[in-house]
Amino acid sequence: MPFRFVFPVFIRNIYLTSTIILWLKNNTFAALVVCAWIVAFFPIVSNTTLGLNSVDRNLLNLFQLYKASPWQTLLYLRLPSAMPYFLGGLKISGGLALIGAVVAEFVAGTGGAKSGIAYRILISSYNLQIPRMFAALFLTIRLGVLIFVSLSAFSDFILGKWHETAIKHEN
């Protein structure tokens, strides 16, 4: 059942990647950056929108009672309540950007001096250099874990001691 929803997303991303690479045929690096940005942009937007709309109704009523302007409500209530959602979307988008860049490089098939890890995986699999292919896969996995861990540390630093998701509770 979940594959029914996930599979069209991957097919759409591959078609979109090839279209962007055709549009930007002279600048492959820009095409790879655009593909990674498109994949990473939407989780951030959807999570931030969810956070902006998930304000505590009692606090919103309090702001209305004190006749706060819409800008004050946004700055002092909605943005702080959306910050954990934004940072969660950022953690998700970090991994998706790596996946988007790897898929875009697979589709582009770039080589030469500016080739990346995905090109090394592709060439190693064509030449049956299995240890080299798995080493490149392992580097990609480590890069994904490093991105997630660094964004998690950034999230803990930003949320600090003021948000309940970052506070360590004793049982």
PyMOL CGO cylinders between C-alpha atoms (Angstrom):
from pymol import cmd
from pymol.cgo import CYLINDER

trace = [
    CYLINDER, 0.00, 0.00, 0.00, 2.69, 2.64, 0.82, 0.3, 1, 1, 1, 1, 1, 1,
    CYLINDER, 2.69, 2.64, 0.82, 4.50, 1.87, -2.45, 0.3, 1, 1, 1, 1, 1, 1,
    CYLINDER, 4.50, 1.87, -2.45, 1.43, 3.14, -4.28, 0.3, 1, 1, 1, 1, 1, 1,
    CYLINDER, 1.43, 3.14, -4.28, 2.22, 6.64, -3.02, 0.3, 1, 1, 1, 1, 1, 1,
    CYLINDER, 2.22, 6.64, -3.02, 6.03, 6.52, -2.88, 0.3, 1, 1, 1, 1, 1, 1,
    CYLINDER, 6.03, 6.52, -2.88, 6.75, 5.05, -6.31, 0.3, 1, 1, 1, 1, 1, 1,
    CYLINDER, 6.75, 5.05, -6.31, 5.15, 7.89, -8.36, 0.3, 1, 1, 1, 1, 1, 1,
    CYLINDER, 5.15, 7.89, -8.36, 7.20, 10.44, -6.41, 0.3, 1, 1, 1, 1, 1, 1,
    CYLINDER, 7.20, 10.44, -6.41, 10.46, 8.75, -7.43, 0.3, 1, 1, 1, 1, 1, 1,
    CYLINDER, 10.46, 8.75, -7.43, 9.36, 8.43, -11.05, 0.3, 1, 1, 1, 1, 1, 1,
    CYLINDER, 9.36, 8.43, -11.05, 8.33, 12.10, -11.10, 0.3, 1, 1, 1, 1, 1, 1,
    CYLINDER, 8.33, 12.10, -11.10, 11.70, 13.14, -9.65, 0.3, 1, 1, 1, 1, 1, 1,
    CYLINDER, 11.70, 13.14, -9.65, 13.60, 11.17, -12.31, 0.3, 1, 1, 1, 1, 1, 1,
    CYLINDER, 13.60, 11.17, -12.31, 11.56, 12.74, -15.12, 0.3, 1, 1, 1, 1, 1, 1,
    CYLINDER, 11.56, 12.74, -15.12, 11.91, 16.18, -13.58, 0.3, 1, 1, 1, 1, 1, 1,
    CYLINDER, 11.91, 16.18, -13.58, 15.65, 15.67, -13.19, 0.3, 1, 1, 1, 1, 1, 1,
    CYLINDER, 15.65, 15.67, -13.19, 16.12, 14.72, -16.82, 0.3, 1, 1, 1, 1, 1, 1,
    CYLINDER, 16.12, 14.72, -16.82, 14.04, 17.72, -17.96, 0.3, 1, 1, 1, 1, 1, 1,
    CYLINDER, 14.04, 17.72, -17.96, 16.10, 20.15, -15.87, 0.3, 1, 1, 1, 1, 1, 1,
    CYLINDER, 16.10, 20.15, -15.87, 19.33, 18.65, -17.17, 0.3, 1, 1, 1, 1, 1, 1,
    CYLINDER, 19.33, 18.65, -17.17, 18.09, 19.11, -20.74, 0.3, 1, 1, 1, 1, 1, 1,
    CYLINDER, 18.09, 19.11, -20.74, 17.16, 22.74, -20.04, 0.3, 1, 1, 1, 1, 1, 1,
    CYLINDER, 17.16, 22.74, -20.04, 20.53, 23.52, -18.47, 0.3, 1, 1, 1, 1, 1, 1,
    CYLINDER, 20.53, 23.52, -18.47, 22.61, 21.40, -20.84, 0.3, 1, 1, 1, 1, 1, 1,
    CYLINDER, 22.61, 21.40, -20.84, 25.68, 23.63, -20.79, 0.3, 1, 1, 1, 1, 1, 1,
    CYLINDER, 25.68, 23.63, -20.79, 25.85, 23.91, -17.00, 0.3, 1, 1, 1, 1, 1, 1,
    CYLINDER, 25.85, 23.91, -17.00, 25.59, 20.47, -15.42, 0.3, 1, 1, 1, 1, 1, 1,
    CYLINDER, 25.59, 20.47, -15.42, 26.56, 21.67, -11.94, 0.3, 1, 1, 1, 1, 1, 1,
    CYLINDER, 26.56, 21.67, -11.94, 23.69, 24.18, -11.92, 0.3, 1, 1, 1, 1, 1, 1,
    CYLINDER, 23.69, 24.18, -11.92, 21.31, 21.43, -13.01, 0.3, 1, 1, 1, 1, 1, 1,
    CYLINDER, 21.31, 21.43, -13.01, 22.45, 19.22, -10.14, 0.3, 1, 1, 1, 1, 1, 1,
    CYLINDER, 22.45, 19.22, -10.14, 22.03, 22.07, -7.64, 0.3, 1, 1, 1, 1, 1, 1,
    CYLINDER, 22.03, 22.07, -7.64, 18.54, 22.90, -8.97, 0.3, 1, 1, 1, 1, 1, 1,
    CYLINDER, 18.54, 22.90, -8.97, 17.48, 19.25, -8.74, 0.3, 1, 1, 1, 1, 1, 1,
    CYLINDER, 17.48, 19.25, -8.74, 18.74, 18.92, -5.16, 0.3, 1, 1, 1, 1, 1, 1,
    CYLINDER, 18.74, 18.92, -5.16, 17.06, 22.21, -4.21, 0.3, 1, 1, 1, 1, 1, 1,
    CYLINDER, 17.06, 22.21, -4.21, 13.69, 21.19, -5.67, 0.3, 1, 1, 1, 1, 1, 1,
    CYLINDER, 13.69, 21.19, -5.67, 13.72, 17.90, -3.78, 0.3, 1, 1, 1, 1, 1, 1,
    CYLINDER, 13.72, 17.90, -3.78, 14.71, 19.61, -0.51, 0.3, 1, 1, 1, 1, 1, 1,
    CYLINDER, 14.71, 19.61, -0.51, 12.44, 22.65, -0.72, 0.3, 1, 1, 1, 1, 1, 1,
    CYLINDER, 12.44, 22.65, -0.72, 9.00, 21.13, -0.28, 0.3, 1, 1, 1, 1, 1, 1,
    CYLINDER, 9.00, 21.13, -0.28, 9.47, 19.30, 3.06, 0.3, 1, 1, 1, 1, 1, 1,
    CYLINDER, 9.47, 19.30, 3.06, 10.70, 22.57, 4.58, 0.3, 1, 1, 1, 1, 1, 1,
    CYLINDER, 10.70, 22.57, 4.58, 7.70, 24.50, 3.24, 0.3, 1, 1, 1, 1, 1, 1,
    CYLINDER, 7.70, 24.50, 3.24, 5.14, 21.89, 4.28, 0.3, 1, 1, 1, 1, 1, 1,
    CYLINDER, 5.14, 21.89, 4.28, 6.56, 21.49, 7.80, 0.3, 1, 1, 1, 1, 1, 1,
    CYLINDER, 6.56, 21.49, 7.80, 6.87, 25.25, 8.32, 0.3, 1, 1, 1, 1, 1, 1,
    CYLINDER, 6.87, 25.25, 8.32, 3.28, 25.76, 7.17, 0.3, 1, 1, 1, 1, 1, 1,
    CYLINDER, 3.28, 25.76, 7.17, 2.14, 23.06, 9.57, 0.3, 1, 1, 1, 1, 1, 1,
    CYLINDER, 2.14, 23.06, 9.57, 4.06, 24.76, 12.38, 0.3, 1, 1, 1, 1, 1, 1,
    CYLINDER, 4.06, 24.76, 12.38, 2.64, 28.20, 11.60, 0.3, 1, 1, 1, 1, 1, 1,
    CYLINDER, 2.64, 28.20, 11.60, -0.89, 26.78, 11.74, 0.3, 1, 1, 1, 1, 1, 1,
    CYLINDER, -0.89, 26.78, 11.74, -0.39, 24.69, 14.89, 0.3, 1, 1, 1, 1, 1, 1,
    CYLINDER, -0.39, 24.69, 14.89, -0.34, 27.54, 17.36, 0.3, 1, 1, 1, 1, 1, 1,
    CYLINDER, -0.34, 27.54, 17.36, -1.88, 26.96, 20.77, 0.3, 1, 1, 1, 1, 1, 1,
    CYLINDER, -1.88, 26.96, 20.77, -5.42, 28.37, 20.54, 0.3, 1, 1, 1, 1, 1, 1,
    CYLINDER, -5.42, 28.37, 20.54, -5.31, 29.69, 24.11, 0.3, 1, 1, 1, 1, 1, 1,
    CYLINDER, -5.31, 29.69, 24.11, -2.20, 31.74, 23.34, 0.3, 1, 1, 1, 1, 1, 1,
    CYLINDER, -2.20, 31.74, 23.34, -3.75, 32.97, 20.11, 0.3, 1, 1, 1, 1, 1, 1,
    CYLINDER, -3.75, 32.97, 20.11, -6.85, 34.07, 22.04, 0.3, 1, 1, 1, 1, 1, 1,
    CYLINDER, -6.85, 34.07, 22.04, -4.59, 35.81, 24.55, 0.3, 1, 1, 1, 1, 1, 1,
    CYLINDER, -4.59, 35.81, 24.55, -2.83, 37.72, 21.77, 0.3, 1, 1, 1, 1, 1, 1,
    CYLINDER, -2.83, 37.72, 21.77, -6.22, 38.72, 20.35, 0.3, 1, 1, 1, 1, 1, 1,
    CYLINDER, -6.22, 38.72, 20.35, -7.39, 39.80, 23.81, 0.3, 1, 1, 1, 1, 1, 1,
    CYLINDER, -7.39, 39.80, 23.81, -4.37, 42.10, 24.16, 0.3, 1, 1, 1, 1, 1, 1,
    CYLINDER, -4.37, 42.10, 24.16, -5.04, 43.41, 20.64, 0.3, 1, 1, 1, 1, 1, 1,
    CYLINDER, -5.04, 43.41, 20.64, -1.70, 42.36, 19.19, 0.3, 1, 1, 1, 1, 1, 1,
    CYLINDER, -1.70, 42.36, 19.19, -1.17, 43.27, 15.56, 0.3, 1, 1, 1, 1, 1, 1,
    CYLINDER, -1.17, 43.27, 15.56, -0.82, 40.50, 12.97, 0.3, 1, 1, 1, 1, 1, 1,
    CYLINDER, -0.82, 40.50, 12.97, 2.91, 41.23, 12.75, 0.3, 1, 1, 1, 1, 1, 1,
    CYLINDER, 2.91, 41.23, 12.75, 3.29, 40.90, 16.53, 0.3, 1, 1, 1, 1, 1, 1,
    CYLINDER, 3.29, 40.90, 16.53, 1.34, 37.64, 16.46, 0.3, 1, 1, 1, 1, 1, 1,
    CYLINDER, 1.34, 37.64, 16.46, 3.56, 36.34, 13.69, 0.3, 1, 1, 1, 1, 1, 1,
    CYLINDER, 3.56, 36.34, 13.69, 6.82, 37.45, 15.29, 0.3, 1, 1, 1, 1, 1, 1,
    CYLINDER, 6.82, 37.45, 15.29, 6.16, 36.53, 18.91, 0.3, 1, 1, 1, 1, 1, 1,
    CYLINDER, 6.16, 36.53, 18.91, 3.77, 33.56, 18.63, 0.3, 1, 1, 1, 1, 1, 1,
    CYLINDER, 3.77, 33.56, 18.63, 3.64, 31.85, 15.25, 0.3, 1, 1, 1, 1, 1, 1,
    CYLINDER, 3.64, 31.85, 15.25, 7.34, 31.87, 14.33, 0.3, 1, 1, 1, 1, 1, 1,
    CYLINDER, 7.34, 31.87, 14.33, 8.55, 30.48, 17.69, 0.3, 1, 1, 1, 1, 1, 1,
    CYLINDER, 8.55, 30.48, 17.69, 5.90, 27.75, 17.55, 0.3, 1, 1, 1, 1, 1, 1,
    CYLINDER, 5.90, 27.75, 17.55, 6.89, 26.89, 13.96, 0.3, 1, 1, 1, 1, 1, 1,
    CYLINDER, 6.89, 26.89, 13.96, 10.63, 26.67, 14.68, 0.3, 1, 1, 1, 1, 1, 1,
    CYLINDER, 10.63, 26.67, 14.68, 10.66, 22.94, 15.68, 0.3, 1, 1, 1, 1, 1, 1,
    CYLINDER, 10.66, 22.94, 15.68, 8.63, 22.09, 12.59, 0.3, 1, 1, 1, 1, 1, 1,
    CYLINDER, 8.63, 22.09, 12.59, 11.00, 24.10, 10.37, 0.3, 1, 1, 1, 1, 1, 1,
    CYLINDER, 11.00, 24.10, 10.37, 14.04, 22.39, 11.87, 0.3, 1, 1, 1, 1, 1, 1,
    CYLINDER, 14.04, 22.39, 11.87, 12.39, 18.98, 11.44, 0.3, 1, 1, 1, 1, 1, 1,
    CYLINDER, 12.39, 18.98, 11.44, 11.78, 19.77, 7.79, 0.3, 1, 1, 1, 1, 1, 1,
    CYLINDER, 11.78, 19.77, 7.79, 15.40, 20.87, 7.50, 0.3, 1, 1, 1, 1, 1, 1,
    CYLINDER, 15.40, 20.87, 7.50, 16.59, 17.50, 8.84, 0.3, 1, 1, 1, 1, 1, 1,
    CYLINDER, 16.59, 17.50, 8.84, 14.39, 15.66, 6.36, 0.3, 1, 1, 1, 1, 1, 1,
    CYLINDER, 14.39, 15.66, 6.36, 15.49, 17.90, 3.50, 0.3, 1, 1, 1, 1, 1, 1,
    CYLINDER, 15.49, 17.90, 3.50, 19.18, 17.38, 4.20, 0.3, 1, 1, 1, 1, 1, 1,
    CYLINDER, 19.18, 17.38, 4.20, 18.94, 13.70, 3.33, 0.3, 1, 1, 1, 1, 1, 1,
    CYLINDER, 18.94, 13.70, 3.33, 16.57, 14.32, 0.44, 0.3, 1, 1, 1, 1, 1, 1,
    CYLINDER, 16.57, 14.32, 0.44, 18.96, 16.87, -1.06, 0.3, 1, 1, 1, 1, 1, 1,
    CYLINDER, 18.96, 16.87, -1.06, 21.72, 14.26, -1.03, 0.3, 1, 1, 1, 1, 1, 1,
    CYLINDER, 21.72, 14.26, -1.03, 19.40, 11.74, -2.70, 0.3, 1, 1, 1, 1, 1, 1,
    CYLINDER, 19.40, 11.74, -2.70, 18.34, 14.35, -5.26, 0.3, 1, 1, 1, 1, 1, 1,
    CYLINDER, 18.34, 14.35, -5.26, 21.94, 15.20, -6.08, 0.3, 1, 1, 1, 1, 1, 1,
    CYLINDER, 21.94, 15.20, -6.08, 22.91, 11.54, -6.47, 0.3, 1, 1, 1, 1, 1, 1,
    CYLINDER, 22.91, 11.54, -6.47, 19.90, 10.77, -8.69, 0.3, 1, 1, 1, 1, 1, 1,
    CYLINDER, 19.90, 10.77, -8.69, 20.54, 13.89, -10.77, 0.3, 1, 1, 1, 1, 1, 1,
    CYLINDER, 20.54, 13.89, -10.77, 24.15, 12.88, -11.24, 0.3, 1, 1, 1, 1, 1, 1,
    CYLINDER, 24.15, 12.88, -11.24, 23.09, 9.35, -12.24, 0.3, 1, 1, 1, 1, 1, 1,
    CYLINDER, 23.09, 9.35, -12.24, 20.75, 10.80, -14.86, 0.3, 1, 1, 1, 1, 1, 1,
    CYLINDER, 20.75, 10.80, -14.86, 23.24, 13.42, -16.05, 0.3, 1, 1, 1, 1, 1, 1,
    CYLINDER, 23.24, 13.42, -16.05, 26.09, 10.92, -16.26, 0.3, 1, 1, 1, 1, 1, 1,
    CYLINDER, 26.09, 10.92, -16.26, 28.69, 13.60, -15.77, 0.3, 1, 1, 1, 1, 1, 1,
    CYLINDER, 28.69, 13.60, -15.77, 32.32, 12.65, -15.79, 0.3, 1, 1, 1, 1, 1, 1,
    CYLINDER, 32.32, 12.65, -15.79, 35.77, 14.07, -15.89, 0.3, 1, 1, 1, 1, 1, 1,
    CYLINDER, 35.77, 14.07, -15.89, 37.32, 16.37, -13.31, 0.3, 1, 1, 1, 1, 1, 1,
    CYLINDER, 37.32, 16.37, -13.31, 33.99, 17.48, -11.81, 0.3, 1, 1, 1, 1, 1, 1,
    CYLINDER, 33.99, 17.48, -11.81, 32.54, 14.01, -11.32, 0.3, 1, 1, 1, 1, 1, 1,
    CYLINDER, 32.54, 14.01, -11.32, 31.01, 13.11, -7.98, 0.3, 1, 1, 1, 1, 1, 1,
    CYLINDER, 31.01, 13.11, -7.98, 30.33, 10.03, -5.90, 0.3, 1, 1, 1, 1, 1, 1,
    CYLINDER, 30.33, 10.03, -5.90, 27.34, 8.96, -8.02, 0.3, 1, 1, 1, 1, 1, 1,
    CYLINDER, 27.34, 8.96, -8.02, 29.49, 8.94, -11.15, 0.3, 1, 1, 1, 1, 1, 1,
    CYLINDER, 29.49, 8.94, -11.15, 32.07, 6.82, -9.32, 0.3, 1, 1, 1, 1, 1, 1,
    CYLINDER, 32.07, 6.82, -9.32, 29.33, 4.35, -8.31, 0.3, 1, 1, 1, 1, 1, 1,
    CYLINDER, 29.33, 4.35, -8.31, 28.07, 4.17, -11.89, 0.3, 1, 1, 1, 1, 1, 1,
    CYLINDER, 28.07, 4.17, -11.89, 31.50, 3.67, -13.49, 0.3, 1, 1, 1, 1, 1, 1,
    CYLINDER, 31.50, 3.67, -13.49, 32.53, 1.14, -10.85, 0.3, 1, 1, 1, 1, 1, 1,
    CYLINDER, 32.53, 1.14, -10.85, 29.42, -0.91, -11.50, 0.3, 1, 1, 1, 1, 1, 1,
    CYLINDER, 29.42, -0.91, -11.50, 30.01, -0.80, -15.27, 0.3, 1, 1, 1, 1, 1, 1,
    CYLINDER, 30.01, -0.80, -15.27, 33.62, -1.94, -14.84, 0.3, 1, 1, 1, 1, 1, 1,
    CYLINDER, 33.62, -1.94, -14.84, 32.68, -4.57, -12.22, 0.3, 1, 1, 1, 1, 1, 1,
    CYLINDER, 32.68, -4.57, -12.22, 34.86, -2.92, -9.57, 0.3, 1, 1, 1, 1, 1, 1,
    CYLINDER, 34.86, -2.92, -9.57, 32.65, -4.09, -6.73, 0.3, 1, 1, 1, 1, 1, 1,
    CYLINDER, 32.65, -4.09, -6.73, 34.87, -3.00, -3.80, 0.3, 1, 1, 1, 1, 1, 1,
    CYLINDER, 34.87, -3.00, -3.80, 35.21, 0.50, -5.26, 0.3, 1, 1, 1, 1, 1, 1,
    CYLINDER, 35.21, 0.50, -5.26, 31.46, 0.68, -5.85, 0.3, 1, 1, 1, 1, 1, 1,
    CYLINDER, 31.46, 0.68, -5.85, 30.68, -0.32, -2.25, 0.3, 1, 1, 1, 1, 1, 1,
    CYLINDER, 30.68, -0.32, -2.25, 33.27, 2.14, -0.96, 0.3, 1, 1, 1, 1, 1, 1,
    CYLINDER, 33.27, 2.14, -0.96, 31.51, 4.95, -2.85, 0.3, 1, 1, 1, 1, 1, 1,
    CYLINDER, 31.51, 4.95, -2.85, 28.14, 3.73, -1.53, 0.3, 1, 1, 1, 1, 1, 1,
    CYLINDER, 28.14, 3.73, -1.53, 29.57, 3.67, 1.99, 0.3, 1, 1, 1, 1, 1, 1,
    CYLINDER, 29.57, 3.67, 1.99, 30.84, 7.25, 1.55, 0.3, 1, 1, 1, 1, 1, 1,
    CYLINDER, 30.84, 7.25, 1.55, 27.38, 8.33, 0.40, 0.3, 1, 1, 1, 1, 1, 1,
    CYLINDER, 27.38, 8.33, 0.40, 25.79, 6.69, 3.44, 0.3, 1, 1, 1, 1, 1, 1,
    CYLINDER, 25.79, 6.69, 3.44, 28.29, 8.32, 5.77, 0.3, 1, 1, 1, 1, 1, 1,
    CYLINDER, 28.29, 8.32, 5.77, 27.66, 11.69, 4.15, 0.3, 1, 1, 1, 1, 1, 1,
    CYLINDER, 27.66, 11.69, 4.15, 23.91, 11.26, 4.68, 0.3, 1, 1, 1, 1, 1, 1,
    CYLINDER, 23.91, 11.26, 4.68, 24.42, 10.34, 8.33, 0.3, 1, 1, 1, 1, 1, 1,
    CYLINDER, 24.42, 10.34, 8.33, 26.80, 13.28, 8.79, 0.3, 1, 1, 1, 1, 1, 1,
    CYLINDER, 26.80, 13.28, 8.79, 24.26, 15.68, 7.29, 0.3, 1, 1, 1, 1, 1, 1,
    CYLINDER, 24.26, 15.68, 7.29, 21.51, 14.36, 9.58, 0.3, 1, 1, 1, 1, 1, 1,
    CYLINDER, 21.51, 14.36, 9.58, 23.67, 14.44, 12.71, 0.3, 1, 1, 1, 1, 1, 1,
    CYLINDER, 23.67, 14.44, 12.71, 24.92, 17.96, 12.01, 0.3, 1, 1, 1, 1, 1, 1,
    CYLINDER, 24.92, 17.96, 12.01, 21.39, 19.23, 11.35, 0.3, 1, 1, 1, 1, 1, 1,
    CYLINDER, 21.39, 19.23, 11.35, 20.20, 17.51, 14.55, 0.3, 1, 1, 1, 1, 1, 1,
    CYLINDER, 20.20, 17.51, 14.55, 22.97, 19.24, 16.52, 0.3, 1, 1, 1, 1, 1, 1,
    CYLINDER, 22.97, 19.24, 16.52, 22.01, 22.54, 14.89, 0.3, 1, 1, 1, 1, 1, 1,
    CYLINDER, 22.01, 22.54, 14.89, 18.38, 21.93, 15.85, 0.3, 1, 1, 1, 1, 1, 1,
    CYLINDER, 18.38, 21.93, 15.85, 19.32, 21.19, 19.47, 0.3, 1, 1, 1, 1, 1, 1,
    CYLINDER, 19.32, 21.19, 19.47, 21.48, 24.32, 19.55, 0.3, 1, 1, 1, 1, 1, 1,
    CYLINDER, 21.48, 24.32, 19.55, 18.72, 26.56, 18.16, 0.3, 1, 1, 1, 1, 1, 1,
    CYLINDER, 18.72, 26.56, 18.16, 15.95, 25.14, 20.34, 0.3, 1, 1, 1, 1, 1, 1,
    CYLINDER, 15.95, 25.14, 20.34, 18.24, 25.12, 23.35, 0.3, 1, 1, 1, 1, 1, 1,
    CYLINDER, 18.24, 25.12, 23.35, 16.48, 25.14, 26.67, 0.3, 1, 1, 1, 1, 1, 1,
    CYLINDER, 16.48, 25.14, 26.67, 13.29, 26.96, 25.67, 0.3, 1, 1, 1, 1, 1, 1,
    CYLINDER, 13.29, 26.96, 25.67, 11.41, 24.27, 23.75, 0.3, 1, 1, 1, 1, 1, 1,
    CYLINDER, 11.41, 24.27, 23.75, 10.10, 21.07, 25.29, 0.3, 1, 1, 1, 1, 1, 1,
    CYLINDER, 10.10, 21.07, 25.29, 11.48, 18.85, 22.51, 0.3, 1, 1, 1, 1, 1, 1,
    CYLINDER, 11.48, 18.85, 22.51, 15.06, 19.84, 23.39, 0.3, 1, 1, 1, 1, 1, 1,
    CYLINDER, 15.06, 19.84, 23.39, 14.73, 19.58, 27.19, 0.3, 1, 1, 1, 1, 1, 1,
    CYLINDER, 14.73, 19.58, 27.19, 15.89, 16.30, 28.69, 0.3, 1, 1, 1, 1, 1, 1,
    CYLINDER, 15.89, 16.30, 28.69, 13.30, 15.05, 31.16, 0.3, 1, 1, 1, 1, 1, 1,
    CYLINDER, 13.30, 15.05, 31.16, 14.14, 12.85, 34.12, 0.3, 1, 1, 1, 1, 1, 1,
    CYLINDER, 14.14, 12.85, 34.12, 11.75, 10.00, 34.86, 0.3, 1, 1, 1, 1, 1, 1,
]
cmd.load_cgo(trace, "trace")
